Amino acid sequence: MTGRANRQVLLAELPSGKLTEAHFRSIVTEAGEPGPGEVLCRTILLSVDPANRAWMQGATYRAQLAAGQVMSGFTLVEVVEGNQTTIPVGTVAACEAGWQEFAVLPANRLMPILLRGELTHHMSVLGVTGLTAYFGLMKIGEPRSGQTVVVSAAAGATGNVVGQIARIHGARVVGITGSDDKNKMLERDLSFDGTVNHRAEKLRDDLRAICPNGIDIYFDNVGGRVLEAVLPLMNTHGRIVCCGSVSQYDTGSPAPGPSGVPGFLVVKRLRMEGFLVSDFAGEWPAAQSQLADWVARGQIKVIEEVIEGLESAPAALIGLLAGDNVGKRMVRVGPNP
């Protein structure tokens, strides 16, 4: 055995309503030894994502989480030991190691990364969230100069990058958040052309006022009431990029809807398409190169929140679901190599 102590955060029980810290439990066990074809990884950074909560509700693009297991999560790790693999010790890689300090994983489940600047950028703009923004907008949204792009959860990890890429392509960008302070930040720091607060009583009227020529592309991260407000404002042949539905995740009874589907889709000949970033895995290196270039040129500003300590992960996720994050939220589990 390695003799290494391994702190883990378990999903103690599946929530039936809102997620609380009582749904998690911390333990200390011993890190295992890698078998043939496996590596022992040390977690550096842990991604905090709305999808973490969706995995508790049922099977999505992956199996439902079960009570008693290590909480799942995407990570950046350092390989500290290998057994009959070609991955060198010291390699930094992206993988799903979960909420723990160490993990034994098959070597073929690791994606070694080519470091481009700050390591945290590989969890944000150069990681899954930045790639999600890139492929969702570019492949499905297909932005063109002069069009109006609306993005919900616009101050979040994916939404802020979507808006910035749309601006690079000459689009008029409108962000939707649940906070006036976030909206001011988007307009002041990221050059969004306008913003609305989804908590406003007359959300659709506010959107109509700020999008007088309609909406050509809607990048949807929240679903529910916001999607319902956007649908009547979509222009003919508009595109709706379905990325997430965070408004429905942290509840025991997701709302039906939205109304207007398929009516508006038919009348306005809209294209409404979902995707997974893994659909474009073969194109990741080229996209990361483009994103890194935009960052280097100052065309994309990187917005990140790094919270210290594995024990902070439950509160970090609960806060994220409540909308108290700005940019990409992650937890630092261990030091950089």
GIMOHU-V742138 format. One record per pair of residues at least 24 apart in sequence whose C-alpha atoms are under 10 Angstrom apart, sorted by sequence separation. I is the first residue (numbers start at 0). J is the second residue. D is the distance in whole Angstrom. If there is no record, write none. Layout:
# GIMOHU-V742138
<<I & J & D> <I & J & D>>
This chain:
# GIMOHU-V742138
<<4 & 28 & 6> <5 & 29 & 5> <6 & 30 & 9> <48 & 72 & 8> <71 & 95 & 7> <72 & 96 & 7> <73 & 97 & 6> <74 & 98 & 9> <76 & 100 & 9> <77 & 101 & 10> <78 & 102 & 10> <81 & 105 & 10> <82 & 106 & 9> <86 & 110 & 10> <132 & 156 & 9> <133 & 157 & 9> <136 & 160 & 10> <137 & 161 & 9> <141 & 165 & 9> <142 & 166 & 9> <144 & 168 & 6> <145 & 169 & 6> <146 & 170 & 5> <147 & 171 & 5> <148 & 172 & 5> <149 & 173 & 5> <150 & 174 & 5> <151 & 175 & 5> <152 & 176 & 5> <153 & 177 & 9> <154 & 178 & 9> <166 & 190 & 8> <203 & 227 & 9> <204 & 228 & 9> <207 & 231 & 9> <213 & 237 & 10> <214 & 238 & 9> <215 & 239 & 8> <216 & 240 & 8> <217 & 241 & 9> <218 & 242 & 7> <219 & 243 & 6> <220 & 244 & 5> <221 & 245 & 5> <222 & 246 & 6> <223 & 247 & 7> <302 & 326 & 5> <303 & 327 & 5> <304 & 328 & 5> <305 & 329 & 5> <306 & 330 & 5> <307 & 331 & 5> <308 & 332 & 5> <309 & 333 & 9> <3 & 28 & 9> <4 & 29 & 5> <5 & 30 & 5> <46 & 71 & 10> <47 & 72 & 7> <48 & 73 & 9> <71 & 96 & 7> <72 & 97 & 4> <73 & 98 & 9> <74 & 99 & 10> <76 & 101 & 9> <78 & 103 & 10> <81 & 106 & 8> <86 & 111 & 8> <131 & 156 & 10> <132 & 157 & 5> <136 & 161 & 7> <140 & 165 & 10> <142 & 167 & 10> <143 & 168 & 6> <144 & 169 & 4> <145 & 170 & 5> <146 & 171 & 6> <147 & 172 & 6> <148 & 173 & 6> <149 & 174 & 6> <150 & 175 & 6> <151 & 176 & 6> <152 & 177 & 8> <166 & 191 & 8> <203 & 228 & 5> <207 & 232 & 7> <214 & 239 & 10> <218 & 243 & 9> <219 & 244 & 8> <220 & 245 & 6> <221 & 246 & 5> <222 & 247 & 7> <239 & 264 & 10> <301 & 326 & 8> <302 & 327 & 6> <303 & 328 & 6> <304 & 329 & 6> <305 & 330 & 6> <306 & 331 & 6> <307 & 332 & 7> <308 & 333 & 8> <2 & 28 & 10> <3 & 29 & 6> <4 & 30 & 6> <5 & 31 & 9> <45 & 71 & 10> <46 & 72 & 6> <47 & 73 & 8> <70 & 96 & 9> <71 & 97 & 4> <72 & 98 & 6> <76 & 102 & 9> <131 & 157 & 7> <132 & 158 & 7> <135 & 161 & 8> <136 & 162 & 9> <142 & 168 & 7> <143 & 169 & 7> <144 & 170 & 5> <145 & 171 & 6> <146 & 172 & 9> <147 & 173 & 7> <148 & 174 & 8> <149 & 175 & 7> <150 & 176 & 9> <151 & 177 & 9> <155 & 181 & 10> <159 & 185 & 8> <163 & 189 & 7> <165 & 191 & 10> <166 & 192 & 9> <198 & 224 & 10> <202 & 228 & 7> <203 & 229 & 7> <206 & 232 & 8> <219 & 245 & 10> <220 & 246 & 9> <221 & 247 & 8> <238 & 264 & 10> <301 & 327 & 9> <302 & 328 & 9> <303 & 329 & 8> <304 & 330 & 8> <305 & 331 & 6> <306 & 332 & 9> <307 & 333 & 9> <2 & 29 & 6> <3 & 30 & 5> <4 & 31 & 10> <45 & 72 & 7> <46 & 73 & 5> <47 & 74 & 9> <69 & 96 & 9> <70 & 97 & 6> <71 & 98 & 6> <72 & 99 & 9> <91 & 118 & 9> <128 & 155 & 10> <129 & 156 & 8> <130 & 157 & 8> <131 & 158 & 10> <132 & 159 & 9> <133 & 160 & 8> <134 & 161 & 10> <137 & 164 & 9> <141 & 168 & 10> <142 & 169 & 8> <143 & 170 & 6> <144 & 171 & 8> <145 & 172 & 10> <154 & 181 & 6> <162 & 189 & 8> <163 & 190 & 8> <175 & 202 & 10> <197 & 224 & 9> <198 & 225 & 10> <201 & 228 & 9> <202 & 229 & 9> <203 & 230 & 9> <221 & 248 & 9> <230 & 257 & 9> <237 & 264 & 9> <1 & 29 & 8> <2 & 30 & 7> <3 & 31 & 8> <45 & 73 & 6> <46 & 74 & 6> <69 & 97 & 7> <70 & 98 & 5> <71 & 99 & 9> <78 & 106 & 10> <93 & 121 & 8> <128 & 156 & 6> <129 & 157 & 6> <132 & 160 & 6> <133 & 161 & 7> <136 & 164 & 8> <137 & 165 & 9> <142 & 170 & 7> <143 & 171 & 10> <153 & 181 & 9> <154 & 182 & 8> <162 & 190 & 9> <163 & 191 & 8> <197 & 225 & 7> <203 & 231 & 9> <204 & 232 & 10> <230 & 258 & 9> <231 & 259 & 8> <235 & 263 & 9> <236 & 264 & 9> <0 & 29 & 8> <1 & 30 & 6> <2 & 31 & 8> <3 & 32 & 10> <44 & 73 & 9> <45 & 74 & 5> <46 & 75 & 8> <68 & 97 & 10> <69 & 98 & 6> <70 & 99 & 8> <92 & 121 & 10> <93 & 122 & 9> <127 & 156 & 10> <128 & 157 & 5> <129 & 158 & 9> <131 & 160 & 9> <132 & 161 & 5> <136 & 165 & 8> <142 & 171 & 10> <152 & 181 & 10> <153 & 182 & 8> <160 & 189 & 9> <162 & 191 & 7> <203 & 232 & 8> <227 & 256 & 8> <228 & 257 & 9> <230 & 259 & 7> <235 & 264 & 9> <236 & 265 & 10> <0 & 30 & 8> <1 & 31 & 6> <2 & 32 & 9> <44 & 74 & 6> <45 & 75 & 7> <69 & 99 & 7> <127 & 157 & 9> <128 & 158 & 9> <129 & 159 & 9> <130 & 160 & 9> <131 & 161 & 9> <132 & 162 & 9> <154 & 184 & 8> <159 & 189 & 8> <162 & 192 & 10> <223 & 253 & 9> <224 & 254 & 9> <226 & 256 & 9> <227 & 257 & 5> <228 & 258 & 9> <229 & 259 & 10> <230 & 260 & 8> <233 & 263 & 8> <235 & 265 & 10> <236 & 266 & 10> <237 & 267 & 8> <238 & 268 & 9> <239 & 269 & 7> <240 & 270 & 8> <241 & 271 & 7> <242 & 272 & 9> <243 & 273 & 9> <0 & 31 & 6> <1 & 32 & 6> <42 & 73 & 10> <43 & 74 & 7> <44 & 75 & 5> <45 & 76 & 9> <78 & 109 & 10> <129 & 160 & 6> <130 & 161 & 10> <132 & 163 & 10> <133 & 164 & 7> <137 & 168 & 10> <154 & 185 & 7> <175 & 206 & 9> <197 & 228 & 9> <223 & 254 & 7> <226 & 257 & 7> <227 & 258 & 6> <228 & 259 & 10> <231 & 262 & 10> <232 & 263 & 10> <233 & 264 & 9> <235 & 266 & 8> <236 & 267 & 6> <237 & 268 & 7> <238 & 269 & 6> <239 & 270 & 6> <240 & 271 & 6> <241 & 272 & 6> <242 & 273 & 6> <243 & 274 & 9> <0 & 32 & 6> <1 & 33 & 10> <42 & 74 & 7> <43 & 75 & 6> <44 & 76 & 7> <124 & 156 & 8> <128 & 160 & 8> <129 & 161 & 8> <132 & 164 & 8> <133 & 165 & 9> <153 & 185 & 8> <159 & 191 & 9> <174 & 206 & 10> <222 & 254 & 10> <223 & 255 & 8> <224 & 256 & 9> <225 & 257 & 9> <226 & 258 & 9> <227 & 259 & 7> <230 & 262 & 10> <231 & 263 & 7> <235 & 267 & 4> <236 & 268 & 5> <237 & 269 & 5> <238 & 270 & 5> <239 & 271 & 5> <240 & 272 & 6> <241 & 273 & 4> <242 & 274 & 7> <243 & 275 & 10> <0 & 33 & 10> <41 & 74 & 10> <42 & 75 & 6> <43 & 76 & 5> <44 & 77 & 10> <76 & 109 & 9> <78 & 111 & 10> <93 & 126 & 9> <123 & 156 & 7> <124 & 157 & 8> <128 & 161 & 10> <132 & 165 & 10> <173 & 206 & 9> <223 & 256 & 7> <224 & 257 & 7> <226 & 259 & 10> <227 & 260 & 9> <230 & 263 & 7> <231 & 264 & 10> <234 & 267 & 7> <235 & 268 & 6> <236 & 269 & 5> <237 & 270 & 6> <238 & 271 & 6> <239 & 272 & 6> <240 & 273 & 6> <241 & 274 & 7> <242 & 275 & 8> <18 & 52 & 8> <41 & 75 & 9> <42 & 76 & 4> <43 & 77 & 7> <75 & 109 & 10> <76 & 110 & 10> <77 & 111 & 9> <93 & 127 & 9> <122 & 156 & 10> <123 & 157 & 8> <222 & 256 & 9> <223 & 257 & 6> <224 & 258 & 9> <230 & 264 & 8> <233 & 267 & 8> <234 & 268 & 9> <235 & 269 & 7> <236 & 270 & 7> <237 & 271 & 9> <238 & 272 & 8> <239 & 273 & 9> <240 & 274 & 8> <241 & 275 & 10> <242 & 276 & 9> <17 & 52 & 10> <40 & 75 & 9> <41 & 76 & 5> <42 & 77 & 7> <75 & 110 & 9> <76 & 111 & 9> <124 & 159 & 10> <154 & 189 & 10> <222 & 257 & 8> <223 & 258 & 9> <233 & 268 & 10> <234 & 269 & 8> <235 & 270 & 10> <5 & 41 & 10> <40 & 76 & 6> <41 & 77 & 5> <42 & 78 & 9> <75 & 111 & 9> <124 & 160 & 7> <173 & 209 & 8> <231 & 267 & 9> <233 & 269 & 8> <18 & 55 & 10> <39 & 76 & 10> <40 & 77 & 5> <41 & 78 & 6> <75 & 112 & 9> <123 & 160 & 9> <173 & 210 & 8> <230 & 267 & 10> <1 & 39 & 10> <14 & 52 & 9> <39 & 77 & 9> <40 & 78 & 5> <41 & 79 & 7> <153 & 191 & 10> <172 & 210 & 10> <13 & 52 & 10> <38 & 77 & 10> <39 & 78 & 6> <40 & 79 & 6> <41 & 80 & 9> <171 & 210 & 9> <230 & 269 & 9> <15 & 55 & 10> <38 & 78 & 7> <39 & 79 & 6> <40 & 80 & 7> <14 & 55 & 8> <15 & 56 & 9> <38 & 79 & 8> <39 & 80 & 5> <40 & 81 & 9> <153 & 194 & 9> <173 & 214 & 9> <13 & 55 & 6> <14 & 56 & 8> <38 & 80 & 6> <39 & 81 & 6> <172 & 214 & 10> <12 & 55 & 10> <13 & 56 & 8> <23 & 66 & 9> <24 & 67 & 9> <26 & 69 & 10> <37 & 80 & 9> <38 & 81 & 4> <39 & 82 & 9> <75 & 118 & 9> <151 & 194 & 10> <171 & 214 & 10> <22 & 66 & 9> <23 & 67 & 9> <25 & 69 & 9> <37 & 81 & 6> <38 & 82 & 6> <75 & 119 & 9> <149 & 193 & 9> <150 & 194 & 10> <151 & 195 & 10> <171 & 215 & 10> <172 & 216 & 10> <173 & 217 & 10> <174 & 218 & 10> <175 & 219 & 10> <10 & 55 & 9> <24 & 69 & 9> <36 & 81 & 8> <37 & 82 & 6> <38 & 83 & 9> <147 & 192 & 10> <149 & 194 & 9> <151 & 196 & 10> <152 & 197 & 9> <170 & 215 & 10> <23 & 69 & 10> <24 & 70 & 10> <35 & 81 & 8> <36 & 82 & 6> <37 & 83 & 7> <38 & 84 & 8> <75 & 121 & 8> <151 & 197 & 9> <170 & 216 & 10> <23 & 70 & 8> <33 & 80 & 7> <34 & 81 & 8> <35 & 82 & 5> <36 & 83 & 5> <37 & 84 & 7> <74 & 121 & 10> <75 & 122 & 7> <32 & 80 & 8> <33 & 81 & 6> <34 & 82 & 6> <35 & 83 & 5> <36 & 84 & 5> <38 & 86 & 8> <40 & 88 & 9> <41 & 89 & 10> <43 & 91 & 9> <74 & 122 & 8> <32 & 81 & 9> <33 & 82 & 6> <34 & 83 & 8> <35 & 84 & 8> <36 & 85 & 9> <37 & 86 & 10> <38 & 87 & 10> <39 & 88 & 9> <40 & 89 & 9> <42 & 91 & 10> <43 & 92 & 10> <44 & 93 & 10> <46 & 95 & 10> <73 & 122 & 9> <32 & 82 & 9> <33 & 83 & 9> <36 & 86 & 10> <38 & 88 & 9> <40 & 90 & 9> <41 & 91 & 9> <42 & 92 & 10> <45 & 95 & 9> <175 & 225 & 9> <13 & 64 & 8> <40 & 91 & 9> <42 & 93 & 10> <45 & 96 & 9> <46 & 97 & 9> <75 & 126 & 10> <165 & 216 & 10> <12 & 64 & 10> <13 & 65 & 7> <14 & 66 & 10> <40 & 92 & 9> <42 & 94 & 10> <45 & 97 & 8> <46 & 98 & 9> <219 & 271 & 10> <12 & 65 & 8> <13 & 66 & 6> <42 & 95 & 10> <45 & 98 & 7> <216 & 269 & 10> <218 & 271 & 10> <10 & 64 & 8> <11 & 65 & 9> <12 & 66 & 5> <13 & 67 & 9> <40 & 94 & 10> <42 & 96 & 7> <44 & 98 & 10> <45 & 99 & 9> <73 & 127 & 9> <215 & 269 & 10> <216 & 270 & 10> <217 & 271 & 9> <219 & 273 & 10> <10 & 65 & 7> <11 & 66 & 5> <12 & 67 & 7> <41 & 96 & 9> <42 & 97 & 9> <45 & 100 & 10> <216 & 271 & 10> <9 & 65 & 10> <10 & 66 & 5> <11 & 67 & 5> <12 & 68 & 9> <40 & 96 & 8> <42 & 98 & 9> <43 & 99 & 10> <44 & 100 & 10> <162 & 218 & 9> <9 & 66 & 8> <10 & 67 & 6> <11 & 68 & 8> <42 & 99 & 7> <43 & 100 & 8> <149 & 206 & 9> <161 & 218 & 8> <9 & 67 & 6> <10 & 68 & 6> <11 & 69 & 9> <41 & 99 & 9> <42 & 100 & 5> <43 & 101 & 10> <8 & 67 & 10> <9 & 68 & 5> <10 & 69 & 6> <11 & 70 & 9> <41 & 100 & 6> <42 & 101 & 6> <8 & 68 & 9> <9 & 69 & 4> <10 & 70 & 5> <40 & 100 & 8> <41 & 101 & 5> <42 & 102 & 8> <158 & 218 & 8> <7 & 68 & 10> <8 & 69 & 6> <9 & 70 & 5> <10 & 71 & 9> <40 & 101 & 5> <41 & 102 & 7> <149 & 210 & 9> <157 & 218 & 10> <158 & 219 & 9> <7 & 69 & 7> <8 & 70 & 6> <9 & 71 & 9> <39 & 101 & 7> <40 & 102 & 5> <41 & 103 & 9> <148 & 210 & 9> <158 & 220 & 8> <7 & 70 & 8> <8 & 71 & 9> <39 & 102 & 6> <40 & 103 & 6> <147 & 210 & 7> <157 & 220 & 8> <38 & 102 & 8> <39 & 103 & 5> <40 & 104 & 8> <147 & 211 & 10> <149 & 213 & 10> <38 & 103 & 6> <39 & 104 & 7> <147 & 212 & 8> <148 & 213 & 10> <149 & 214 & 7> <153 & 218 & 9> <155 & 220 & 9> <37 & 103 & 7> <38 & 104 & 6> <39 & 105 & 9> <40 & 106 & 10> <146 & 212 & 9> <147 & 213 & 7> <148 & 214 & 6> <149 & 215 & 8> <150 & 216 & 8> <151 & 217 & 8> <152 & 218 & 9> <153 & 219 & 10> <37 & 104 & 5> <38 & 105 & 6> <39 & 106 & 9> <146 & 213 & 9> <147 & 214 & 5> <148 & 215 & 6> <149 & 216 & 6> <150 & 217 & 6> <151 & 218 & 7> <152 & 219 & 8> <153 & 220 & 9> <36 & 104 & 9> <37 & 105 & 4> <38 & 106 & 6> <146 & 214 & 8> <147 & 215 & 5> <148 & 216 & 5> <149 & 217 & 5> <150 & 218 & 5> <151 & 219 & 6> <152 & 220 & 6> <249 & 317 & 9> <30 & 99 & 10> <33 & 102 & 9> <34 & 103 & 8> <36 & 105 & 6> <37 & 106 & 5> <38 & 107 & 10> <40 & 109 & 10> <146 & 215 & 6> <147 & 216 & 6> <148 & 217 & 6> <149 & 218 & 6> <150 & 219 & 6> <151 & 220 & 6> <152 & 221 & 7> <30 & 100 & 9> <31 & 101 & 8> <32 & 102 & 9> <33 & 103 & 6> <34 & 104 & 9> <35 & 105 & 9> <36 & 106 & 6> <37 & 107 & 8> <38 & 108 & 10> <145 & 215 & 10> <146 & 216 & 8> <147 & 217 & 9> <148 & 218 & 8> <149 & 219 & 8> <150 & 220 & 8> <151 & 221 & 7> <30 & 101 & 6> <31 & 102 & 8> <32 & 103 & 7> <33 & 104 & 7> <34 & 105 & 9> <35 & 106 & 9> <36 & 107 & 8> <37 & 108 & 9> <38 & 109 & 9> <150 & 221 & 10> <151 & 222 & 9> <249 & 320 & 7> <27 & 99 & 9> <29 & 101 & 9> <30 & 102 & 7> <31 & 103 & 7> <32 & 104 & 10> <33 & 105 & 8> <143 & 215 & 9> <248 & 320 & 8> <249 & 321 & 9> <25 & 98 & 10> <26 & 99 & 10> <27 & 100 & 10> <30 & 103 & 8> <33 & 106 & 10> <142 & 215 & 8> <143 & 216 & 10> <25 & 99 & 9> <44 & 118 & 9> <141 & 215 & 10> <142 & 216 & 7> <151 & 225 & 8> <246 & 320 & 8> <43 & 118 & 10> <44 & 119 & 8> <47 & 122 & 10> <140 & 215 & 9> <141 & 216 & 8> <151 & 226 & 9> <245 & 320 & 7> <246 & 321 & 10> <43 & 119 & 10> <46 & 122 & 7> <140 & 216 & 6> <245 & 321 & 10> <44 & 121 & 10> <45 & 122 & 8> <46 & 123 & 9> <139 & 216 & 9> <140 & 217 & 8> <245 & 322 & 10> <44 & 122 & 8> <140 & 218 & 8> <1 & 80 & 10> <139 & 218 & 9> <46 & 126 & 10> <48 & 128 & 9> <136 & 216 & 9> <149 & 229 & 9> <46 & 127 & 9> <136 & 217 & 9> <46 & 128 & 10> <136 & 218 & 7> <135 & 218 & 8> <135 & 219 & 10> <149 & 233 & 10> <158 & 242 & 10> <157 & 242 & 9> <132 & 218 & 9> <147 & 233 & 10> <147 & 234 & 10> <9 & 97 & 9> <10 & 98 & 10> <8 & 97 & 9> <9 & 98 & 8> <148 & 237 & 10> <150 & 239 & 10> <7 & 97 & 9> <8 & 98 & 6> <9 & 99 & 9> <147 & 237 & 10> <148 & 238 & 10> <149 & 239 & 10> <150 & 240 & 9> <7 & 98 & 6> <8 & 99 & 6> <148 & 239 & 10> <152 & 243 & 10> <6 & 98 & 9> <7 & 99 & 4> <8 & 100 & 9> <151 & 243 & 10> <6 & 99 & 6> <7 & 100 & 7> <152 & 245 & 9> <5 & 99 & 7> <6 & 100 & 6> <7 & 101 & 8> <152 & 246 & 10> <5 & 100 & 6> <6 & 101 & 8> <7 & 102 & 10> <4 & 100 & 9> <5 & 101 & 6> <142 & 238 & 9> <3 & 100 & 10> <4 & 101 & 9> <5 & 102 & 9> <140 & 237 & 9> <141 & 238 & 8> <3 & 101 & 9> <140 & 238 & 6> <139 & 238 & 7> <140 & 239 & 7> <141 & 240 & 10> <139 & 239 & 8> <140 & 240 & 6> <139 & 240 & 6> <140 & 241 & 10> <136 & 238 & 10> <138 & 240 & 9> <139 & 241 & 9> <136 & 239 & 10> <135 & 239 & 10> <136 & 240 & 7> <135 & 240 & 6> <135 & 241 & 8> <136 & 242 & 10> <48 & 155 & 10> <135 & 242 & 7> <48 & 156 & 9> <47 & 156 & 10> <189 & 298 & 9> <132 & 242 & 9> <189 & 299 & 8> <131 & 242 & 8> <189 & 300 & 7> <188 & 300 & 8> <189 & 301 & 10> <189 & 302 & 10> <164 & 290 & 9> <167 & 293 & 9> <164 & 293 & 9> <140 & 270 & 9> <160 & 290 & 10> <163 & 293 & 10> <139 & 270 & 9> <140 & 271 & 10> <167 & 298 & 7> <139 & 271 & 9> <140 & 272 & 9> <166 & 298 & 9> <167 & 299 & 9> <139 & 272 & 7> <166 & 299 & 10> <139 & 273 & 9> <164 & 298 & 8> <139 & 274 & 9> <163 & 298 & 8> <164 & 299 & 7> <138 & 274 & 10> <163 & 299 & 6> <135 & 272 & 9> <162 & 299 & 10> <163 & 300 & 8> <135 & 273 & 8> <161 & 299 & 10> <135 & 274 & 7> <160 & 299 & 7> <134 & 274 & 9> <135 & 275 & 9> <159 & 299 & 9> <160 & 300 & 8> <134 & 275 & 9> <135 & 276 & 8> <138 & 279 & 9> <159 & 300 & 9> <160 & 301 & 8> <184 & 325 & 9> <134 & 276 & 7> <159 & 301 & 9> <160 & 302 & 9> <181 & 323 & 10> <131 & 274 & 9> <133 & 276 & 9> <134 & 277 & 10> <159 & 302 & 8> <181 & 324 & 9> <131 & 275 & 8> <132 & 276 & 9> <134 & 278 & 9> <135 & 279 & 10> <177 & 321 & 10> <178 & 322 & 9> <181 & 325 & 7> <131 & 276 & 5> <134 & 279 & 7> <156 & 301 & 9> <177 & 322 & 7> <178 & 323 & 9> <130 & 276 & 7> <131 & 277 & 9> <156 & 302 & 8> <176 & 322 & 9> <177 & 323 & 9> <129 & 276 & 10> <130 & 277 & 9> <155 & 302 & 9> <156 & 303 & 8> <128 & 276 & 9> <131 & 279 & 9> <134 & 282 & 9> <154 & 302 & 9> <155 & 303 & 9> <156 & 304 & 10> <127 & 276 & 7> <130 & 279 & 9> <134 & 283 & 9> <127 & 277 & 9> <130 & 280 & 10> <133 & 283 & 10> <130 & 282 & 10> <134 & 286 & 8> <130 & 283 & 7> <133 & 286 & 7> <130 & 284 & 10> <133 & 287 & 9> <127 & 283 & 9> <130 & 286 & 7> <133 & 289 & 10> <126 & 283 & 9> <129 & 286 & 9> <130 & 287 & 7> <133 & 290 & 8> <125 & 283 & 9> <129 & 287 & 8> <125 & 284 & 10> <130 & 290 & 8> <125 & 286 & 8> <126 & 287 & 8> <129 & 290 & 8> <125 & 287 & 6> <124 & 287 & 8> <125 & 288 & 9> <125 & 289 & 9> <126 & 290 & 10> <155 & 319 & 9> <125 & 290 & 7> <121 & 287 & 9> <124 & 290 & 7> <125 & 291 & 7> <159 & 325 & 9> <160 & 326 & 9> <124 & 291 & 8> <155 & 322 & 8> <159 & 326 & 7> <160 & 327 & 10> <154 & 322 & 9> <155 & 323 & 9> <156 & 324 & 9> <158 & 326 & 8> <159 & 327 & 9> <125 & 294 & 10> <155 & 324 & 7> <156 & 325 & 7> <157 & 326 & 8> <158 & 327 & 10> <121 & 291 & 10> <124 & 294 & 9> <152 & 322 & 9> <154 & 324 & 8> <155 & 325 & 6> <156 & 326 & 4> <157 & 327 & 8> <49 & 220 & 10> <113 & 284 & 9> <120 & 291 & 9> <154 & 325 & 5> <155 & 326 & 5> <156 & 327 & 4> <112 & 284 & 10> <115 & 287 & 9> <129 & 301 & 10> <153 & 325 & 9> <154 & 326 & 6> <155 & 327 & 6> <156 & 328 & 7> <115 & 288 & 9> <152 & 325 & 10> <153 & 326 & 9> <154 & 327 & 9> <155 & 328 & 9> <113 & 287 & 10> <120 & 294 & 10> <152 & 326 & 10> <116 & 291 & 8> <124 & 299 & 9> <115 & 291 & 7> <124 & 300 & 9> <125 & 301 & 10> <115 & 292 & 10> <124 & 301 & 7> <116 & 294 & 10> <123 & 301 & 8> <124 & 302 & 8> <116 & 295 & 9> <123 & 302 & 8> <124 & 303 & 9> <115 & 295 & 10> <123 & 303 & 7> <120 & 301 & 8> <122 & 303 & 9> <123 & 304 & 10> <119 & 301 & 10> <120 & 302 & 9> <120 & 303 & 8> <119 & 303 & 8> <119 & 304 & 10> <119 & 305 & 8> <53 & 243 & 10> <53 & 244 & 9> <53 & 245 & 8> <56 & 248 & 8> <50 & 243 & 8> <52 & 245 & 9> <55 & 248 & 9> <56 & 249 & 9> <49 & 243 & 8> <50 & 244 & 9> <53 & 247 & 9> <54 & 248 & 9> <55 & 249 & 10> <56 & 250 & 9> <49 & 244 & 9> <50 & 245 & 8> <52 & 247 & 10> <53 & 248 & 5> <56 & 251 & 9> <49 & 245 & 6> <52 & 248 & 6> <53 & 249 & 8> <48 & 245 & 10> <49 & 246 & 10> <51 & 248 & 9> <52 & 249 & 7> <53 & 250 & 10> <50 & 248 & 8> <52 & 250 & 10> <129 & 327 & 9> <49 & 248 & 8> <128 & 327 & 8> <49 & 249 & 9> <124 & 326 & 10> <123 & 326 & 8> <124 & 327 & 8> <123 & 327 & 6> <122 & 327 & 8> <123 & 328 & 8> <122 & 328 & 9> <123 & 329 & 9> <120 & 327 & 9> <122 & 329 & 8> <119 & 327 & 9> <100 & 309 & 8> <99 & 309 & 7> <119 & 329 & 9> <98 & 309 & 7> <99 & 310 & 10> <98 & 310 & 9> <119 & 331 & 9> <98 & 312 & 8> <60 & 275 & 8> <98 & 313 & 10> <119 & 335 & 10> <118 & 335 & 8> <118 & 336 & 10> <18 & 248 & 10> <17 & 248 & 9> <18 & 249 & 6> <101 & 332 & 10> <16 & 248 & 10> <17 & 249 & 5> <18 & 250 & 8> <98 & 330 & 10> <100 & 332 & 7> <16 & 249 & 7> <17 & 250 & 5> <18 & 251 & 10> <99 & 332 & 8> <100 & 333 & 8> <15 & 249 & 9> <16 & 250 & 5> <17 & 251 & 7> <98 & 332 & 9> <14 & 249 & 9> <15 & 250 & 7> <16 & 251 & 4> <14 & 250 & 9> <15 & 251 & 5> <16 & 252 & 8> <14 & 251 & 8> <15 & 252 & 9> <70 & 312 & 10> <70 & 313 & 10> <91 & 335 & 9> <91 & 336 & 8> <90 & 336 & 9> <89 & 336 & 8> <74 & 329 & 9> <73 & 329 & 10> <74 & 330 & 9> <75 & 331 & 10> <76 & 332 & 10> <77 & 333 & 10> <74 & 331 & 10> <75 & 332 & 10> <76 & 333 & 9> <77 & 334 & 10> <74 & 332 & 10> <77 & 335 & 9> <78 & 336 & 10> <46 & 305 & 10> <47 & 306 & 10> <76 & 335 & 9> <77 & 336 & 7> <45 & 305 & 10> <75 & 335 & 10> <76 & 336 & 9> <44 & 305 & 9> <45 & 306 & 10> <44 & 306 & 10> <44 & 307 & 10> <45 & 308 & 10> <44 & 308 & 10> <45 & 309 & 8> <52 & 316 & 8> <44 & 309 & 9> <47 & 312 & 8> <51 & 316 & 8> <52 & 317 & 9> <46 & 312 & 9> <47 & 313 & 9> <50 & 316 & 10> <42 & 309 & 10> <45 & 312 & 8> <48 & 315 & 9> <49 & 316 & 8> <47 & 315 & 7> <48 & 316 & 7> <49 & 317 & 9> <52 & 320 & 8> <47 & 316 & 6> <51 & 320 & 10> <46 & 316 & 10> <47 & 317 & 10> <49 & 319 & 7> <50 & 320 & 10> <48 & 319 & 8> <49 & 320 & 6> <47 & 319 & 8> <48 & 320 & 9> <47 & 320 & 10> <48 & 327 & 9> <47 & 327 & 8> <48 & 328 & 8> <46 & 327 & 8> <47 & 328 & 6> <48 & 329 & 8> <46 & 328 & 7> <47 & 329 & 5> <45 & 328 & 9> <46 & 329 & 5> <47 & 330 & 7> <25 & 309 & 9> <45 & 329 & 6> <46 & 330 & 7> <25 & 310 & 8> <44 & 329 & 7> <45 & 330 & 5> <46 & 331 & 9> <24 & 310 & 10> <44 & 330 & 6> <45 & 331 & 6> <43 & 330 & 9> <44 & 331 & 5> <45 & 332 & 7> <43 & 331 & 6> <44 & 332 & 6> <45 & 333 & 10> <23 & 312 & 10> <24 & 313 & 9> <42 & 331 & 8> <43 & 332 & 5> <44 & 333 & 7> <23 & 313 & 7> <42 & 332 & 6> <43 & 333 & 4> <44 & 334 & 9> <20 & 311 & 10> <22 & 313 & 9> <41 & 332 & 9> <42 & 333 & 6> <43 & 334 & 6> <44 & 335 & 9> <20 & 312 & 9> <21 & 313 & 9> <41 & 333 & 8> <42 & 334 & 9> <43 & 335 & 6> <20 & 313 & 6> <41 & 334 & 10> <42 & 335 & 9> <43 & 336 & 8> <19 & 313 & 8> <20 & 314 & 7> <18 & 313 & 9> <19 & 314 & 8> <20 & 315 & 10> <41 & 336 & 10> <18 & 314 & 10> <20 & 316 & 9> <19 & 316 & 9> <20 & 317 & 8> <18 & 316 & 9> <19 & 317 & 7> <18 & 317 & 6> <19 & 318 & 10> <17 & 317 & 9> <18 & 318 & 10> <8 & 309 & 8> <7 & 309 & 8> <8 & 310 & 8> <18 & 320 & 9> <6 & 309 & 8> <7 & 310 & 9> <10 & 313 & 10> <17 & 320 & 9> <6 & 310 & 9> <8 & 312 & 8> <9 & 313 & 10> <8 & 313 & 8> <6 & 332 & 10>>
